[in-house]
Amino acid sequence: MTQETEKPLLSVRGLALDIPLASGMLHAVRGIDFDLHRGETLCIVGESGSGKSLTSLAIMGLLDKNIRRSAERMDFNGIELTKASNRQMRTLRGDRIAMIFQEPMTSLNPAYTIGDQLIEALRLHRKVSHQVARARAIELLEKVGITAAESRLSQYPHQLSGGLRQRVVIAMALMCEPELIIADEPTTALDVTIQAQILSLLVELTREMNVAMILITHDLGVVARVADKVGVMYAGELVETGPASDVFGQPMHPYTRGLLRCIPQPGKTERGKPLGTIPGIVPSLVGEVSGCAFRTRCLHATDTCREAIPERGEAPHEFLCIYPDGALNAEGELA
């Protein structure tokens, strides 16, 4: 059975997150749809505040109580997450679904040793002895590239560097051999050299263990290196989704094209020439939201963009734009 025909490990349809504020209802995430199969890496990319992290927390069931979540479907391997009880979600988290957060120092408990935390992560979900759990912890610390792994078990988080702490968090996420890992900007707090090592490690491990991964980032360079699928997020919506080769090779939404113009491209960007920019700011999502949210920043926007924007393109490459790449000439008129 091919990946295209097999049932997705995670299928999300119509995910919306609303936050009541004194000024009105904030529609933080609106109508998110995607499928993720085993062994795939989906990268969700977009500006800060676009709803990427909230989407991941919605899947994990870790939203604040005041955030209202709704969805037509959030199916994880036959389990409907929107109907799962708190007890069911506690059973899933750390076992079949694991999450790697941005800052490892806040993910690890400073009062417990690395070994205690790794061993607890396994024994909480598996009926194994302390010795078996300890051996598993040493095995995974070695697997994520930590030398003298056994001696590290007695150390506390503050005794490790940022890169080592993030490797420990990755080892902890893998303790129970999860089916899905959600990595929320896992290299934000690390220097560039360590970032590359951590990303390569994550991709290598997920492919070796046939684990699906959602990688949340704002770095398109990262996405180009590791993604199978890409979801471009803007103002709470996935404005373009598709295989990485399609999204990078033929970006259809003007926001995607704007993001790509903002990064230097080897062989294309002239030395000393200014990089591209996206004018304006992200619109408010408080109150009624209609039409294309990007229209206030789009050079090609027309009055039609104030209306509901139908989904264009065919699966797997879909986008929310009535004037995609190729539909307009250089003057912004229909070609």
N, C-alpha and C positions, 0 to 999 in steps of 0.2 A: 504494500500500500504506500503510495507516495505521500509526501508531506502535504500536498495540495488537497488530497482527498481524505486524509485521516482527520479524525476529530481533533480540534484544537485543545491544547491543555488548558488555556484560559481564553474565554470568549466574553467580551464586554460589549454591551449595546445600550446606548442612550444614557450613559452615566452623567448625572448632573449633581452639583454640589452648590447649595444655597446657604448664605450666612446672613442672618437677620442683624441689621445695624440700626442705629438711631435714625440714620438718614434714609433708610429703605433697605430692600433686600439686595444683597450682593450676590450676583450670579457668577460665582468663582469658576465653575467648570460647567460646560454646556454641551450635552449630546456627544460624549466620547464613545467611539466605536473602534474596536480592534480585536484581532485574533492573534494568538501566539501559540506556536507548536513547540514540542519538545526539541531541545537542541538549538533553538533559534535565539538570536539576540535582537530585541527591539530597542532602538534608541529613541527616546522622546527628547526633542530639542526645542529650545525657545528662550525668549528673554526671561529674566527674573520676574516673578509675579504672574506668569502665564498660566499657572495651575498645575505644573508638572509634579511637584512634591505632593500636593493635595490629592492628585489622582492616585499616586502610589499609596498614600495613607488610607485612601478609600478602599483599595483592594485589600490592604492588611487589616482593615477594621480598627484603625487607630486614630480616627478623627475625634476632635473635640465634641462634647455633647451638644453644643449649640449649632453645629454644622448639620444641615439636613441633606441626607444622601438619598438619591432615587436612581433607579436604573430599570430598564426593561429586562436586562439579563446581565449577571456577573457569574458565569459558570466556570468553576475551577474543577476540571476533571470529574464532572457529574455532581459537584456540590454547588448549590446556589448560594453565593456569598451574601446576597441581600436578605436571605431568610435564615442564615446561620445564627445560632445563639452565641452568646458571649463564651460559653463553655466550648462550643465547637470551634470558634475562632482561636481560643487559647490553645486548643489541641493542634490546630493547623500551623499557627505561628511558631517558627523555630523548628518545626518538624518538616512539613511538606512545603511550606512557604517561608523563606528566610529573607531578611532585609539587612542591607548594609547602609548605614547612615553616613551623612557628610563628615561629621567630626567624631573620630574614634574615641577621643578622650571622654566625651559625654555618653558614648555607647557602652563603655566599660565602667564597672563599679570600682571606684578608687579604693574602697575598703576591703576588697577581696583580691586574692592573687589571680594571676592569669589561669593557673591550673584549676582553681576552684570554679571559676566561671565557665571554662570549657567543659569540665566534667559535669557540672550541673546542667548545662545545655543538653547533654546527651541523656543523662539519667532522668531528667524530667519527662522525656518522651519514650525512653526505652528501658526495659527491665534488664539492665546489665549491672555487673559489679563495679565497684570503684576502680579495681585494677584494670578491667576491660576498658572503661571510659578513659582512664589515664593513658593507656596505651594508644587509644584512638586519638587523644589530644596530641600526644607526641608525634604520631604519624602525620597528622594534618599540619602541625606546625612545621615539620620538615618539608611537607609537600608545598607549603606556601613560601618556602625559601628562608626560614628562620634557622640559623645555625645554633648548635648547642641547645636543641629544643627542650630536652629534659630539664636542664637547669633553668630555663625560662619559666617553667610552671610555678616556681616559688616566687617569682618577681611580681611586683604590683604595676599597674598601668603607667604610673608616673615615672617608672624606672626605664621605660622604653621610649624610643624615638617615635615621631609621628608615623613614619613609614612602617616600623615594626608593629605599632598599635593597629594600624589598618590591616596588616597581614593577619594579626590575631583575630580581628573582627571577621575577616574572610574565613579563617579556619573555623571560627565559631558558627558561622552561617552554614558551613559544610558538614558540621558534626553529625547531623541526622540524615545526611544525603537527601536534601530537599529536591523537589521537582521544579521549583521556581525560585529564582533569586531576584530580588528587586534592589538595585544599587542606586541610591539617590546621591548623585554627584560625589562618588566615593573618593575622589582625588582632589577635592577643592582645597583642603588644608595642607597639601603636600607640595614640595618643590617639583619642578618640571621633570627632572631625571627620575625621581621616585614615582611620579604620576605615570610615566610610560611603563615602568616596571610593574606597577599594580594593575594597570589595564591589561597588559599582556598576560599577566598571571590569571586574572579573572576570565579572560576569553579562553585561555588554554584549559583551565579547569572546567569551565562549563561545557566546552566541547568534548573534553575527555570523559566527563561524567554524564553527558547527554542531558544537561540541565538547561531549562529555558531561562533567559535573563531579560529583565527590563532595566536598561541603563538610562538614567536621567542625567542630562548634562546640558550645558549651554555652549559647549565647544564642538563646532562642526568638524574640526580636525580629528577629534576623538571618534566621532560618529563615522567618518569616512574609513577609519582603520578597523573598526570592530563590528559594525552593524550589518545584520542581514536585512532588517526592515527599519524604516525611519518614519517617525511621526513628528511632524512639525507643528508645534503648538503656539497659538497666539490668542490672547484674551479669552482663555478658557476653552478654546476649541482646537481640535486637530484640523488644521486648514489644508494639510497635504499629508498623505500616507502612501507608502509603497515600498518596493524593494530598494535598497540603498543605491543600486546601480541606476535605477530609473530616476529617483529623486535627485541624485547628484548629476546624472547625465543629461536629464531633461526636466529641470524644475519647472513646474507649471504655475504655482501660485506666486504672485509678486512679492509676498513676504519671504518665501524661500529664496527667491532670486536675490532679494535685498540682503539676506543673511550671508549668502555666498559671496556677494560683492564685498562684504566687510572683511573677508579674510584673504591674505595673499595666496596666490596660486602659482606654484613653480612653473616657469615657462610662459605664463600669461601675464602676471602682474609686473609692470615695468618698475625698475629700481627708481626710487625717489618720487614715484607717482602716488598721490593720495589714495587711500583705500576708500571704498564706497561707504556711504552712510544711509541710514533710514531716517528721514525727517520726522519731526513730531514726537508725540508721546502716546503711550497706550491709553485708550479711552476708558472712562469710568464704566464699570459693569454693575453699578447700582441702579435699580429701577428697571424700566423696560429696555430691553436690548433687541434691536432688529437690524436686519440687513448685514452687510459685511462690516465687521468691526475694524478692519484694516483700511477702510475707505478714506479715513481722515489723514492717512499717511501715504496713500497710494497715488502715484503720478497719473495713473490711468483711470481713476474712479469717475463714474458718471452718476446721474440721478438714479439709474437702475440699481446701483449698488446699495441704495437705501432700502430696497425691498429684500424679501427672503431670498437667500442665495442657494440654489439647488446644488446638490452634489454632482460634480462633473467627472468625466473619465470613467473607465471601467476597472473593476478589481483586477489586479491588486493595486494599481496606481490611481488613487482618487484624490480629488482636490475640491475646495470650495471657492470657486471663482468663475464668473460668467465671461471673463475676458482672459483666458489662460495664455501662456506663452505661445506666440505665433498668431494669435487672434488680432493683435494690435501692431500697427507699424510704428516707426520711430517717432511719429508725431502724436502718438496716442489715439489714432483713429483706427476704426475697424479695417483690417487688411482685406 
